[in-house]
Amino acid sequence: MSTTPEHDARIAKMTFASVYPHYVTKIEKKGRSVAELHQVIEWLTGFDEEKLQELISSKATFEAFFGQANLHPKAHLITGSICGYKIQEIQTPLTREVRYLDKLVDELAKGRKMEKILR
C-alpha cells in the first residue's frame, strides 16, 4: 500500500510535541519507562535528552525533527506494518522515518527486549 501525497504532507506538518505524550502514555501503560522511550528515540535519531526537550518545546514538526536527526545506520532494518502500511514499502523518506519511530515505540510497548528493539 502506497501513501498519498496528502498523507505525507499531513505527517510532515504534524508536531513531534503533539505525538510525544501519546508515545509516553502507550509505553507507560505497558510498564515501560520514559527513560527507555528516550533511549529508543536517541538510538534512531541521535537526539540526547536536552535536544529532545528543545524540539518538544519549540514544537518542531516531524519534517524539522527528522531534518535535524542523524538516522541510525541500521534504521533500514526496521520492518513490519504500522497503521496499515508496510514500512519497507513506504516511498517517501520522511513518512518512512516517522513510521520507524512508531514501530520502535510499538515494540517497546509490546515488551520486546531492548537488545532486539535496537537491532
PyMOL CGO cylinders between C-alpha atoms (Angstrom):
from pymol import cmd
from pymol.cgo import CYLINDER

trace = [
    CYLINDER, 0.00, 0.00, 0.00, 1.42, 3.34, -1.06, 0.3, 1, 1, 1, 1, 1, 1,
    CYLINDER, 1.42, 3.34, -1.06, 0.98, 6.56, 0.89, 0.3, 1, 1, 1, 1, 1, 1,
    CYLINDER, 0.98, 6.56, 0.89, -0.72, 9.54, -0.73, 0.3, 1, 1, 1, 1, 1, 1,
    CYLINDER, -0.72, 9.54, -0.73, 0.85, 12.99, -1.08, 0.3, 1, 1, 1, 1, 1, 1,
    CYLINDER, 0.85, 12.99, -1.08, -1.82, 14.34, 1.29, 0.3, 1, 1, 1, 1, 1, 1,
    CYLINDER, -1.82, 14.34, 1.29, -0.95, 11.70, 3.89, 0.3, 1, 1, 1, 1, 1, 1,
    CYLINDER, -0.95, 11.70, 3.89, 2.76, 12.51, 3.58, 0.3, 1, 1, 1, 1, 1, 1,
    CYLINDER, 2.76, 12.51, 3.58, 2.10, 16.27, 3.87, 0.3, 1, 1, 1, 1, 1, 1,
    CYLINDER, 2.10, 16.27, 3.87, -0.07, 15.75, 6.97, 0.3, 1, 1, 1, 1, 1, 1,
    CYLINDER, -0.07, 15.75, 6.97, 2.68, 13.76, 8.67, 0.3, 1, 1, 1, 1, 1, 1,
    CYLINDER, 2.68, 13.76, 8.67, 5.35, 16.32, 7.72, 0.3, 1, 1, 1, 1, 1, 1,
    CYLINDER, 5.35, 16.32, 7.72, 3.35, 19.17, 9.31, 0.3, 1, 1, 1, 1, 1, 1,
    CYLINDER, 3.35, 19.17, 9.31, 2.43, 17.25, 12.48, 0.3, 1, 1, 1, 1, 1, 1,
    CYLINDER, 2.43, 17.25, 12.48, 4.45, 18.36, 15.51, 0.3, 1, 1, 1, 1, 1, 1,
    CYLINDER, 4.45, 18.36, 15.51, 6.53, 15.89, 17.46, 0.3, 1, 1, 1, 1, 1, 1,
    CYLINDER, 6.53, 15.89, 17.46, 5.29, 17.58, 20.66, 0.3, 1, 1, 1, 1, 1, 1,
    CYLINDER, 5.29, 17.58, 20.66, 1.69, 16.63, 19.78, 0.3, 1, 1, 1, 1, 1, 1,
    CYLINDER, 1.69, 16.63, 19.78, 2.56, 12.95, 19.37, 0.3, 1, 1, 1, 1, 1, 1,
    CYLINDER, 2.56, 12.95, 19.37, 5.14, 12.55, 22.15, 0.3, 1, 1, 1, 1, 1, 1,
    CYLINDER, 5.14, 12.55, 22.15, 2.57, 12.42, 25.02, 0.3, 1, 1, 1, 1, 1, 1,
    CYLINDER, 2.57, 12.42, 25.02, 0.81, 9.56, 23.19, 0.3, 1, 1, 1, 1, 1, 1,
    CYLINDER, 0.81, 9.56, 23.19, 4.10, 7.66, 23.00, 0.3, 1, 1, 1, 1, 1, 1,
    CYLINDER, 4.10, 7.66, 23.00, 4.61, 8.18, 26.74, 0.3, 1, 1, 1, 1, 1, 1,
    CYLINDER, 4.61, 8.18, 26.74, 1.08, 7.04, 27.60, 0.3, 1, 1, 1, 1, 1, 1,
    CYLINDER, 1.08, 7.04, 27.60, 1.38, 3.98, 25.37, 0.3, 1, 1, 1, 1, 1, 1,
    CYLINDER, 1.38, 3.98, 25.37, 4.64, 2.72, 26.85, 0.3, 1, 1, 1, 1, 1, 1,
    CYLINDER, 4.64, 2.72, 26.85, 3.80, 3.56, 30.48, 0.3, 1, 1, 1, 1, 1, 1,
    CYLINDER, 3.80, 3.56, 30.48, 0.51, 1.64, 30.23, 0.3, 1, 1, 1, 1, 1, 1,
    CYLINDER, 0.51, 1.64, 30.23, 2.60, -1.40, 29.37, 0.3, 1, 1, 1, 1, 1, 1,
    CYLINDER, 2.60, -1.40, 29.37, 5.06, -0.92, 32.23, 0.3, 1, 1, 1, 1, 1, 1,
    CYLINDER, 5.06, -0.92, 32.23, 7.92, 0.65, 30.28, 0.3, 1, 1, 1, 1, 1, 1,
    CYLINDER, 7.92, 0.65, 30.28, 9.70, 3.84, 31.31, 0.3, 1, 1, 1, 1, 1, 1,
    CYLINDER, 9.70, 3.84, 31.31, 10.18, 7.24, 29.71, 0.3, 1, 1, 1, 1, 1, 1,
    CYLINDER, 10.18, 7.24, 29.71, 13.94, 6.61, 30.02, 0.3, 1, 1, 1, 1, 1, 1,
    CYLINDER, 13.94, 6.61, 30.02, 13.52, 3.55, 27.77, 0.3, 1, 1, 1, 1, 1, 1,
    CYLINDER, 13.52, 3.55, 27.77, 11.48, 5.62, 25.31, 0.3, 1, 1, 1, 1, 1, 1,
    CYLINDER, 11.48, 5.62, 25.31, 14.22, 8.24, 25.21, 0.3, 1, 1, 1, 1, 1, 1,
    CYLINDER, 14.22, 8.24, 25.21, 16.82, 5.52, 24.67, 0.3, 1, 1, 1, 1, 1, 1,
    CYLINDER, 16.82, 5.52, 24.67, 14.88, 4.26, 21.64, 0.3, 1, 1, 1, 1, 1, 1,
    CYLINDER, 14.88, 4.26, 21.64, 14.46, 7.80, 20.26, 0.3, 1, 1, 1, 1, 1, 1,
    CYLINDER, 14.46, 7.80, 20.26, 18.16, 8.52, 20.79, 0.3, 1, 1, 1, 1, 1, 1,
    CYLINDER, 18.16, 8.52, 20.79, 19.15, 5.30, 19.03, 0.3, 1, 1, 1, 1, 1, 1,
    CYLINDER, 19.15, 5.30, 19.03, 17.04, 6.19, 15.99, 0.3, 1, 1, 1, 1, 1, 1,
    CYLINDER, 17.04, 6.19, 15.99, 17.72, 9.95, 15.79, 0.3, 1, 1, 1, 1, 1, 1,
    CYLINDER, 17.72, 9.95, 15.79, 20.87, 10.68, 17.79, 0.3, 1, 1, 1, 1, 1, 1,
    CYLINDER, 20.87, 10.68, 17.79, 18.97, 13.20, 19.96, 0.3, 1, 1, 1, 1, 1, 1,
    CYLINDER, 18.97, 13.20, 19.96, 20.02, 13.31, 23.60, 0.3, 1, 1, 1, 1, 1, 1,
    CYLINDER, 20.02, 13.31, 23.60, 17.65, 14.33, 26.41, 0.3, 1, 1, 1, 1, 1, 1,
    CYLINDER, 17.65, 14.33, 26.41, 18.47, 18.03, 26.08, 0.3, 1, 1, 1, 1, 1, 1,
    CYLINDER, 18.47, 18.03, 26.08, 17.95, 18.15, 22.30, 0.3, 1, 1, 1, 1, 1, 1,
    CYLINDER, 17.95, 18.15, 22.30, 14.73, 16.16, 22.61, 0.3, 1, 1, 1, 1, 1, 1,
    CYLINDER, 14.73, 16.16, 22.61, 13.32, 18.64, 25.15, 0.3, 1, 1, 1, 1, 1, 1,
    CYLINDER, 13.32, 18.64, 25.15, 14.37, 21.53, 22.90, 0.3, 1, 1, 1, 1, 1, 1,
    CYLINDER, 14.37, 21.53, 22.90, 12.49, 20.01, 19.95, 0.3, 1, 1, 1, 1, 1, 1,
    CYLINDER, 12.49, 20.01, 19.95, 9.40, 19.42, 22.10, 0.3, 1, 1, 1, 1, 1, 1,
    CYLINDER, 9.40, 19.42, 22.10, 9.49, 22.98, 23.48, 0.3, 1, 1, 1, 1, 1, 1,
    CYLINDER, 9.49, 22.98, 23.48, 9.90, 24.52, 20.04, 0.3, 1, 1, 1, 1, 1, 1,
    CYLINDER, 9.90, 24.52, 20.04, 7.02, 22.40, 18.71, 0.3, 1, 1, 1, 1, 1, 1,
    CYLINDER, 7.02, 22.40, 18.71, 9.14, 21.11, 15.85, 0.3, 1, 1, 1, 1, 1, 1,
    CYLINDER, 9.14, 21.11, 15.85, 7.26, 19.46, 13.01, 0.3, 1, 1, 1, 1, 1, 1,
    CYLINDER, 7.26, 19.46, 13.01, 8.24, 15.93, 12.05, 0.3, 1, 1, 1, 1, 1, 1,
    CYLINDER, 8.24, 15.93, 12.05, 9.82, 17.48, 8.97, 0.3, 1, 1, 1, 1, 1, 1,
    CYLINDER, 9.82, 17.48, 8.97, 12.08, 19.67, 11.16, 0.3, 1, 1, 1, 1, 1, 1,
    CYLINDER, 12.08, 19.67, 11.16, 12.56, 16.86, 13.71, 0.3, 1, 1, 1, 1, 1, 1,
    CYLINDER, 12.56, 16.86, 13.71, 13.87, 14.33, 11.20, 0.3, 1, 1, 1, 1, 1, 1,
    CYLINDER, 13.87, 14.33, 11.20, 15.63, 17.07, 9.23, 0.3, 1, 1, 1, 1, 1, 1,
    CYLINDER, 15.63, 17.07, 9.23, 17.92, 17.52, 12.25, 0.3, 1, 1, 1, 1, 1, 1,
    CYLINDER, 17.92, 17.52, 12.25, 18.23, 13.82, 13.05, 0.3, 1, 1, 1, 1, 1, 1,
    CYLINDER, 18.23, 13.82, 13.05, 21.22, 11.61, 12.31, 0.3, 1, 1, 1, 1, 1, 1,
    CYLINDER, 21.22, 11.61, 12.31, 19.31, 8.46, 11.48, 0.3, 1, 1, 1, 1, 1, 1,
    CYLINDER, 19.31, 8.46, 11.48, 20.92, 5.30, 12.80, 0.3, 1, 1, 1, 1, 1, 1,
    CYLINDER, 20.92, 5.30, 12.80, 22.68, 3.33, 10.03, 0.3, 1, 1, 1, 1, 1, 1,
    CYLINDER, 22.68, 3.33, 10.03, 20.64, 0.23, 10.92, 0.3, 1, 1, 1, 1, 1, 1,
    CYLINDER, 20.64, 0.23, 10.92, 17.27, 2.02, 10.80, 0.3, 1, 1, 1, 1, 1, 1,
    CYLINDER, 17.27, 2.02, 10.80, 16.56, 0.33, 7.45, 0.3, 1, 1, 1, 1, 1, 1,
    CYLINDER, 16.56, 0.33, 7.45, 16.35, -2.98, 9.37, 0.3, 1, 1, 1, 1, 1, 1,
    CYLINDER, 16.35, -2.98, 9.37, 13.08, -1.79, 10.97, 0.3, 1, 1, 1, 1, 1, 1,
    CYLINDER, 13.08, -1.79, 10.97, 10.38, -3.64, 9.07, 0.3, 1, 1, 1, 1, 1, 1,
    CYLINDER, 10.38, -3.64, 9.07, 6.80, -4.67, 9.53, 0.3, 1, 1, 1, 1, 1, 1,
    CYLINDER, 6.80, -4.67, 9.53, 3.44, -2.97, 9.33, 0.3, 1, 1, 1, 1, 1, 1,
    CYLINDER, 3.44, -2.97, 9.33, 2.30, 0.15, 11.10, 0.3, 1, 1, 1, 1, 1, 1,
    CYLINDER, 2.30, 0.15, 11.10, -1.04, 1.89, 10.53, 0.3, 1, 1, 1, 1, 1, 1,
    CYLINDER, -1.04, 1.89, 10.53, -1.75, -0.45, 7.61, 0.3, 1, 1, 1, 1, 1, 1,
    CYLINDER, -1.75, -0.45, 7.61, 1.48, 0.34, 5.77, 0.3, 1, 1, 1, 1, 1, 1,
    CYLINDER, 1.48, 0.34, 5.77, 4.48, -1.93, 5.32, 0.3, 1, 1, 1, 1, 1, 1,
    CYLINDER, 4.48, -1.93, 5.32, 7.37, 0.26, 6.45, 0.3, 1, 1, 1, 1, 1, 1,
    CYLINDER, 7.37, 0.26, 6.45, 9.82, -1.14, 3.91, 0.3, 1, 1, 1, 1, 1, 1,
    CYLINDER, 9.82, -1.14, 3.91, 7.41, -0.22, 1.08, 0.3, 1, 1, 1, 1, 1, 1,
    CYLINDER, 7.41, -0.22, 1.08, 6.88, 3.44, 2.03, 0.3, 1, 1, 1, 1, 1, 1,
    CYLINDER, 6.88, 3.44, 2.03, 8.47, 5.55, -0.70, 0.3, 1, 1, 1, 1, 1, 1,
    CYLINDER, 8.47, 5.55, -0.70, 8.53, 8.97, 0.99, 0.3, 1, 1, 1, 1, 1, 1,
    CYLINDER, 8.53, 8.97, 0.99, 11.64, 9.13, 3.22, 0.3, 1, 1, 1, 1, 1, 1,
    CYLINDER, 11.64, 9.13, 3.22, 10.09, 11.36, 5.91, 0.3, 1, 1, 1, 1, 1, 1,
    CYLINDER, 10.09, 11.36, 5.91, 6.96, 9.22, 6.22, 0.3, 1, 1, 1, 1, 1, 1,
    CYLINDER, 6.96, 9.22, 6.22, 9.13, 6.10, 6.44, 0.3, 1, 1, 1, 1, 1, 1,
    CYLINDER, 9.13, 6.10, 6.44, 11.27, 7.70, 9.19, 0.3, 1, 1, 1, 1, 1, 1,
    CYLINDER, 11.27, 7.70, 9.19, 8.20, 8.64, 11.23, 0.3, 1, 1, 1, 1, 1, 1,
    CYLINDER, 8.20, 8.64, 11.23, 6.91, 5.09, 10.86, 0.3, 1, 1, 1, 1, 1, 1,
    CYLINDER, 6.91, 5.09, 10.86, 10.29, 3.76, 12.01, 0.3, 1, 1, 1, 1, 1, 1,
    CYLINDER, 10.29, 3.76, 12.01, 9.78, 5.71, 15.23, 0.3, 1, 1, 1, 1, 1, 1,
    CYLINDER, 9.78, 5.71, 15.23, 6.18, 4.50, 15.56, 0.3, 1, 1, 1, 1, 1, 1,
    CYLINDER, 6.18, 4.50, 15.56, 7.31, 0.89, 15.10, 0.3, 1, 1, 1, 1, 1, 1,
    CYLINDER, 7.31, 0.89, 15.10, 10.05, 1.20, 17.73, 0.3, 1, 1, 1, 1, 1, 1,
    CYLINDER, 10.05, 1.20, 17.73, 7.55, 2.66, 20.21, 0.3, 1, 1, 1, 1, 1, 1,
    CYLINDER, 7.55, 2.66, 20.21, 5.15, -0.22, 19.44, 0.3, 1, 1, 1, 1, 1, 1,
    CYLINDER, 5.15, -0.22, 19.44, 7.89, -2.78, 20.01, 0.3, 1, 1, 1, 1, 1, 1,
    CYLINDER, 7.89, -2.78, 20.01, 8.79, -1.12, 23.31, 0.3, 1, 1, 1, 1, 1, 1,
    CYLINDER, 8.79, -1.12, 23.31, 5.15, -1.14, 24.41, 0.3, 1, 1, 1, 1, 1, 1,
    CYLINDER, 5.15, -1.14, 24.41, 4.79, -4.81, 23.46, 0.3, 1, 1, 1, 1, 1, 1,
    CYLINDER, 4.79, -4.81, 23.46, 7.56, -5.69, 25.90, 0.3, 1, 1, 1, 1, 1, 1,
    CYLINDER, 7.56, -5.69, 25.90, 10.22, -6.57, 23.38, 0.3, 1, 1, 1, 1, 1, 1,
    CYLINDER, 10.22, -6.57, 23.38, 13.73, -6.70, 24.80, 0.3, 1, 1, 1, 1, 1, 1,
    CYLINDER, 13.73, -6.70, 24.80, 15.79, -3.55, 24.28, 0.3, 1, 1, 1, 1, 1, 1,
    CYLINDER, 15.79, -3.55, 24.28, 18.58, -5.50, 22.52, 0.3, 1, 1, 1, 1, 1, 1,
    CYLINDER, 18.58, -5.50, 22.52, 16.05, -6.64, 19.89, 0.3, 1, 1, 1, 1, 1, 1,
    CYLINDER, 16.05, -6.64, 19.89, 14.45, -3.20, 19.50, 0.3, 1, 1, 1, 1, 1, 1,
    CYLINDER, 14.45, -3.20, 19.50, 17.82, -1.51, 18.96, 0.3, 1, 1, 1, 1, 1, 1,
    CYLINDER, 17.82, -1.51, 18.96, 18.81, -4.15, 16.38, 0.3, 1, 1, 1, 1, 1, 1,
]
cmd.load_cgo(trace, "trace")
